[in-house]
Amino acid sequence: METFLGIDYPTLWYLVVGLLFSGYAILEGFDYGAGSWHLFFKKDLSRRIAINAIGPLWDANQVWLIIGGGALFAGFPVMYATMLSAMYIPFMLFLMLLVLRSAAIKFRSAEEMTWWRKTWDIIYFTSNTLISFLLGVVLANVLQGFEIGENFSYQGGIFFSFLSPYAIMVGFTTLSIFMTQGAIFLLLKTEGRLHARLTFLLKKAMIFFILSFVITSFYTLIYLPGVTDKFKENPVFFILPVLAFLAVANVPRLVSKKKYAHALVFSSLTMAFLLMLVAFQLYPVLLPSTISSEYSVTIYNAASSQKSLGIMLTIVVIGAPLLAGYFLFLYKTFHGKVTLDDTSY
């Protein structure tokens, strides 16, 4: 098996895919979180400002989803096929909600009628909230495992089998951290009465996140078998949950000092460390089988050929700096408070 810097190609591609989906969760997380607060703003002007805060960024942030999905399909086609079979309903709902969310952003301010704007406001709020929840549901199902049999065939149920109690808990935890992230981001982009309103809402979001995070963490430790085994085998990786806890604890401290930019960094680090925990816990498994571990989808039995992975890793080396440069330029260009004009949503 070919390696680079002593790391085999499937592991390197596992890291690439993990990085892409982490970037998606962090950057689109505050987009979805901002949308989940939409109906908490009573005035039309406040809602327009909130939408325009993410206006130049939301479609660019979805690049991470497109590249991540493409990387998953190209590098681990077996996982891609098996996971879509198992998660068909949530993924179809996810795609439908993405379309509705995009339409709401584009069409909401196209007409002045009150009923028109209220209708799109409800669609926008609902789509953002459900997308956040569904992302957590999918993650929980990956952690719990799927009924995968021989030849990586999914043998479980289709309708609502993905909505286990644990999946619902992780769904609400994901929603809560996105709402926290979204409120912090909006505080950086707003001023006046809306800014004051968001200060109050952020406190509620942090309480929501801490409660859901604690409950979900205890459930994970008690009811998910073998969740701590990897850490017992490699004690050095206990640094990951410690860093995640410190990042979580630092967000309220920074918010209390009104250091919202720093708080956004640490809320992003919280998501990054939690996703690292998931990646470390699963490795080298991609989709655990609840029927038998021999049927689990791993980075080795699901990977494309060594030559394909080598070519794609070369493309990553070339494309990663370009992608990073693009996003640095984008966020530098559109930093600062929101101002509305004739071209605004």
Stockholm file with secondary structure:
# STOCKHOLM 1.0

chainA/1-345         METFLGIDYPTLWYLVVGLLFSGYAILEGFDYGAGSWHLFFKKDLSRRIAINAIGPLWDANQVWLIIGGGALFAGFPVMYATMLSAMYIPFMLFLMLLVLRSAAIKFRSAEEMTWWRKTWDIIYFTSNTLISFLLGVVLANVLQGFEIGENFSYQGGIFFSFLSPYAIMVGFTTLSIFMTQGAIFLLLKTEGRLHARLTFLLKKAMIFFILSFVITSFYTLIYLPGVTDKFKENPVFFILPVLAFLAVANVPRLVSKKKYAHALVFSSLTMAFLLMLVAFQLYPVLLPSTISSEYSVTIYNAASSQKSLGIMLTIVVIGAPLLAGYFLFLYKTFHGKVTLDDTSY
#=GR chainA/1-345 SS CCEETTEEHHHHHHHHHHHHHHHHHHHHHHHHHHHHTGGGCCSHHHHHHHHHHHTTTHHHHTHHHHHHHHHHHHHCHHHHHHHHHHTHHHHHHHHHHHHHHHHHHHHTTTCCCHHHHHHHHHHHHHHHHHHHHHHHHHHHHHHHCBCBCGGGCBCSCCSSTTCCHHHHHHHHHHHHHHHHHHHHHHHHHCCHHHHHHHHHHHHHHHHHHHHHHHHHHHHHHHHSTTTTHHHHHCGGGGHHHHHHHHHHHHHHHHHHTTCHHHHHHHHHHHHHHHHHHHHHHHTTEEECBSSCGGGCEETTTSCCCHHHHHHHHHHHHHHHHHHHHHHHHHHHHTCSCCCCCTTCC
#=GC SS_cons         CCEETTEEHHHHHHHHHHHHHHHHHHHHHHHHHHHHTGGGCCSHHHHHHHHHHHTTTHHHHTHHHHHHHHHHHHHCHHHHHHHHHHTHHHHHHHHHHHHHHHHHHHHTTTCCCHHHHHHHHHHHHHHHHHHHHHHHHHHHHHHHCBCBCGGGCBCSCCSSTTCCHHHHHHHHHHHHHHHHHHHHHHHHHCCHHHHHHHHHHHHHHHHHHHHHHHHHHHHHHHHSTTTTHHHHHCGGGGHHHHHHHHHHHHHHHHHHTTCHHHHHHHHHHHHHHHHHHHHHHHTTEEECBSSCGGGCEETTTSCCCHHHHHHHHHHHHHHHHHHHHHHHHHHHHTCSCCCCCTTCC
//
